[in-house]
Amino acid sequence: MSLRALAQMVGVGNDHLSRALRGARGKSPSADLVRRVSIALGLPADFFPEARAAFVAKRLSEDPVLRDKVYDQLQRGRAPRD
């Protein structure tokens, strides 16, 4: 699949998609764009780490108790546990 075809499938210009994927001009793909690209490629919406990171950041911003728990555990060098 060409970059042009993929850009058309996700509803952005091929120049924008190219810059976002390369990180040119300080561009980075938004979580929404990453999800749309994943789906267009037939992958799970959370296939790329940017989508997962955005999900985690959103959940942490919505739940201060969870945010503090994760922070404390990361600060101590341990992986978060339930």
Secondary structure, 3 states (H helix, E strand, C coil): CCHHHHHHHHCCCHHHHHHHHHCHHHCCCCHHHHHHHHHHCCCCCCCCHHHHHHHHHHHHHHCHHHHHHHHHHHHCCCCCCC
